[in-house]
Amino acid sequence: MTKVEFLERDGKLIGFRMFGHSTACEADEAGRLVCAAISSAAYLTANTLTEIVGAPAEIAVDDAKMELELSGKLEECQTILRGFKLHIEQLRAQYPQQIQVFSEVSSQCYK
């Protein structure tokens, strides 16, 4: 199962963490499709935020794991992050056995 956690601070999305695989086994075609959809959406989001918008971010990618946390341009990034969250939530509605979605609210503030 893939778990996606959305990070929020002061009512704004500031990033996400994803980990796990959506496949139950190697022959799980639906799980592979879901993994590909989630990964593609995450990379599109990360690249748009950092390369197109120019938002500063901490990004970590490893096998079955991706984390992105913005450190600036939060207002300019809300539409993109909300679109990514909506996409993931809709995938979760279609494939509830492959995806879990969480939110984490932090009290830490950026200046």
C-alpha positions as CSV (number, residue, x, y, z in Angstrom):
1,M,0.0,0.0,0.0
2,T,1.2,3.5,-0.8
3,K,0.7,6.1,2.0
4,V,0.6,9.7,1.1
5,E,0.8,12.3,3.9
6,F,0.1,16.0,3.1
7,L,2.0,18.5,5.2
8,E,0.1,21.7,6.3
9,R,1.2,24.7,8.2
10,D,-0.9,27.7,9.1
11,G,-3.7,26.5,6.9
12,K,-1.5,26.1,3.8
13,L,-0.2,23.0,2.2
14,I,3.6,23.0,2.4
15,G,4.5,19.6,0.9
16,F,3.9,15.8,1.0
17,R,5.5,12.5,2.0
18,M,4.9,9.3,0.1
19,F,6.1,5.8,0.9
20,G,5.4,2.2,0.1
21,H,4.3,0.4,-3.0
22,S,0.7,-0.1,-4.2
23,T,1.3,-3.6,-5.4
24,A,0.3,-6.7,-3.4
25,C,2.7,-8.9,-5.4
26,E,4.7,-8.7,-8.7
27,A,1.7,-9.9,-10.8
28,D,-0.6,-7.1,-9.3
29,E,-1.4,-5.1,-12.5
30,A,-3.8,-2.7,-10.8
31,G,-1.3,-2.0,-8.1
32,R,1.4,-1.3,-10.7
33,L,-0.9,1.1,-12.5
34,V,-1.7,2.9,-9.3
35,C,2.1,3.1,-8.4
36,A,2.8,4.6,-11.8
37,A,-0.1,7.1,-11.5
38,I,1.0,8.3,-8.1
39,S,4.7,8.5,-9.0
40,S,4.0,10.4,-12.2
41,A,1.7,12.9,-10.4
42,A,4.3,13.4,-7.6
43,Y,7.2,14.1,-10.0
44,L,5.0,16.4,-12.1
45,T,4.1,18.3,-8.9
46,A,7.7,18.5,-7.6
47,N,9.1,19.6,-10.9
48,T,6.4,22.2,-11.4
49,L,6.9,23.6,-7.9
50,T,10.7,23.8,-8.1
51,E,11.5,24.3,-11.8
52,I,8.5,26.3,-13.0
53,V,7.4,28.3,-10.0
54,G,10.9,28.4,-8.5
55,A,9.9,27.5,-5.0
56,P,12.7,26.5,-2.6
57,A,12.1,23.0,-1.3
58,E,13.8,20.1,0.5
59,I,13.3,17.0,-1.6
60,A,14.3,13.5,-0.8
61,V,13.7,10.5,-3.2
62,D,14.6,6.9,-2.4
63,D,13.2,3.5,-3.3
64,A,9.5,3.6,-2.5
65,K,9.8,7.0,-0.9
66,M,9.5,10.7,-1.9
67,E,9.3,13.7,0.4
68,L,8.9,17.4,-0.6
69,E,8.7,20.3,1.9
70,L,8.5,23.9,0.7
71,S,10.4,26.7,2.5
72,G,9.1,29.6,0.5
73,K,6.6,30.8,-2.1
74,L,3.8,29.0,-0.2
75,E,1.0,31.2,-1.6
76,E,2.1,30.7,-5.2
77,C,2.2,26.9,-4.7
78,Q,-1.3,26.3,-3.2
79,T,-3.1,25.7,-6.4
80,I,-0.6,23.1,-7.5
81,L,-0.5,21.3,-4.2
82,R,-4.3,21.4,-3.9
83,G,-4.5,19.9,-7.4
84,F,-2.1,17.1,-6.4
85,K,-4.0,16.4,-3.2
86,L,-7.3,16.2,-5.1
87,H,-5.7,13.8,-7.7
88,I,-4.4,11.5,-5.0
89,E,-7.7,11.6,-3.1
90,Q,-9.6,10.7,-6.3
91,L,-7.1,7.8,-6.9
92,R,-7.7,6.7,-3.4
93,A,-11.5,6.6,-3.9
94,Q,-10.9,4.4,-7.0
95,Y,-8.3,2.2,-5.4
96,P,-8.9,2.1,-1.6
97,Q,-6.8,-1.1,-1.2
98,Q,-3.7,0.5,-2.7
99,I,-3.7,4.1,-1.2
100,Q,-4.0,5.7,2.2
101,V,-4.1,9.5,2.6
102,F,-3.2,11.5,5.7
103,S,-2.7,15.1,6.7
104,E,-0.1,16.4,9.2
105,V,-0.5,19.9,10.6
106,S,2.7,21.5,12.0
107,S,2.9,24.4,14.4
108,Q,6.3,25.5,13.1
109,C,6.2,28.6,11.0
110,Y,8.4,30.0,8.2
111,K,9.2,33.7,8.2
